[in-house]
Amino acid sequence: QVQLVESGGGWVQAGGSRTLSCAASGRTSSTNLMVWYPQAPGKQRELVALFDMGSSTNYADSVYEDSVKGRFTISRDSPRNTVYLQMSSLKPEDTAVYSCKAVTTAMSYWGQGTQVTVSS
């Protein structure tokens, strides 16, 4: 199994920045993808950033949803088994609970999420 713990959420003013962390433990070597999903109130979760854990780099092989391109960056710290979501130029519509998901060959695992609130 893989356990995930997100952190870094909080309140931020529009235009500000925030970096979220997703720390993985357990059978992390079996993880193929790490994905960030925000879930805004009343809406479904939607993928905004994905990291291919088979990549040889810490910033490449990432996919971003159109609304966050140029504003969000996903990266990893392999020794710490942690994936980050660096968010900048935040907008009120970015307000959501941000969860990370670890995708392995067998199944997927979710963290508990961390709340990000962007005020105008």
C-alpha positions as CSV (number, residue, x, y, z in Angstrom):
1,Q,0.0,0.0,0.0
2,V,0.9,3.6,-0.4
3,Q,0.0,6.3,2.2
4,L,-0.2,9.9,1.1
5,V,-0.3,13.0,3.3
6,E,-0.9,16.5,1.8
7,S,0.1,19.7,3.4
8,G,0.6,23.4,2.6
9,G,-2.9,24.5,2.2
10,G,-4.3,27.7,3.7
11,W,-5.6,31.1,3.0
12,V,-4.0,33.3,0.3
13,Q,-4.9,36.5,-1.4
14,A,-5.6,36.6,-5.2
15,G,-2.4,36.9,-7.1
16,G,-0.4,35.2,-4.4
17,S,1.4,31.8,-4.3
18,R,1.2,28.6,-2.4
19,T,3.2,25.4,-2.5
20,L,1.4,22.1,-1.6
21,S,3.3,18.9,-0.7
22,C,2.2,15.3,-1.0
23,A,4.4,13.0,1.0
24,A,4.3,9.3,0.2
25,S,5.2,6.3,2.3
26,G,4.8,2.6,2.0
27,R,5.4,0.8,-1.3
28,T,6.3,4.0,-3.1
29,S,8.5,2.1,-5.6
30,S,5.3,0.8,-7.2
31,T,3.9,4.2,-8.0
32,N,3.7,5.0,-11.7
33,L,2.0,8.4,-11.6
34,M,1.3,11.1,-9.0
35,V,-1.6,13.4,-9.8
36,W,-3.1,16.5,-8.2
37,Y,-6.8,16.9,-8.1
38,P,-8.6,20.0,-6.8
39,Q,-12.2,19.7,-5.8
40,A,-14.1,23.0,-5.6
41,P,-17.3,23.2,-3.6
42,G,-20.2,21.6,-5.5
43,K,-17.9,20.4,-8.2
44,Q,-16.3,17.1,-9.2
45,R,-12.6,16.5,-8.8
46,E,-10.6,17.4,-11.9
47,L,-7.0,16.6,-12.8
48,V,-4.7,19.6,-13.0
49,A,-1.2,18.2,-12.9
50,L,0.3,14.8,-13.4
51,F,3.9,13.5,-12.8
52,D,5.3,10.4,-14.5
53,M,7.4,8.8,-11.7
54,G,9.4,7.0,-14.3
55,S,10.8,10.2,-15.5
56,S,14.6,10.8,-15.1
57,T,14.0,14.4,-14.2
58,N,12.2,16.2,-11.4
59,Y,10.2,18.7,-13.5
60,A,9.5,17.1,-16.9
61,D,6.8,14.8,-18.0
62,S,4.1,16.8,-16.4
63,V,0.6,17.5,-17.8
64,Y,-1.4,20.6,-16.8
65,E,-5.0,21.4,-17.2
66,D,-5.5,24.5,-19.5
67,S,-6.7,26.8,-16.7
68,V,-3.5,26.3,-14.7
69,K,-0.9,26.2,-17.5
70,G,1.8,28.8,-16.8
71,R,0.6,29.2,-13.2
72,F,1.1,25.7,-11.6
73,T,4.2,23.5,-11.6
74,I,4.5,20.0,-10.4
75,S,7.8,18.6,-9.2
76,R,9.2,15.9,-7.0
77,D,11.9,15.3,-4.4
78,S,12.8,11.7,-4.8
79,P,14.8,11.2,-1.6
80,R,11.8,12.6,0.4
81,N,9.2,10.7,-1.7
82,T,7.4,14.0,-2.0
83,V,5.6,15.6,-4.9
84,Y,4.9,19.3,-4.9
85,L,2.4,21.5,-6.5
86,Q,3.7,25.1,-6.8
87,M,0.8,27.5,-7.5
88,S,1.2,31.1,-8.5
89,S,-1.0,33.9,-9.7
90,L,-3.8,32.3,-7.7
91,K,-7.4,33.2,-8.5
92,P,-10.5,32.9,-6.3
93,E,-11.7,30.1,-8.6
94,D,-8.6,28.1,-7.6
95,T,-10.3,27.7,-4.2
96,A,-10.6,24.0,-3.5
97,V,-9.5,21.0,-1.5
98,Y,-6.4,19.7,-3.3
99,S,-5.8,16.0,-3.1
100,C,-3.0,13.9,-4.5
101,K,-3.4,10.5,-5.9
102,A,-0.8,7.8,-6.4
103,V,-1.4,5.4,-9.3
104,T,0.2,2.0,-9.2
105,T,-0.2,-1.0,-11.5
106,A,-2.7,-2.6,-9.1
107,M,-4.7,0.4,-7.8
108,S,-4.8,4.0,-6.8
109,Y,-4.4,5.7,-3.4
110,W,-5.7,9.0,-2.2
111,G,-4.5,11.4,0.4
112,Q,-6.9,13.3,2.7
113,G,-6.6,16.6,0.9
114,T,-5.6,20.1,1.9
115,Q,-7.8,23.2,1.7
116,V,-6.7,26.2,-0.4
117,T,-8.8,29.3,-0.1
118,V,-8.0,32.3,-2.4
119,S,-9.7,35.5,-1.5
120,S,-10.3,38.4,-3.9
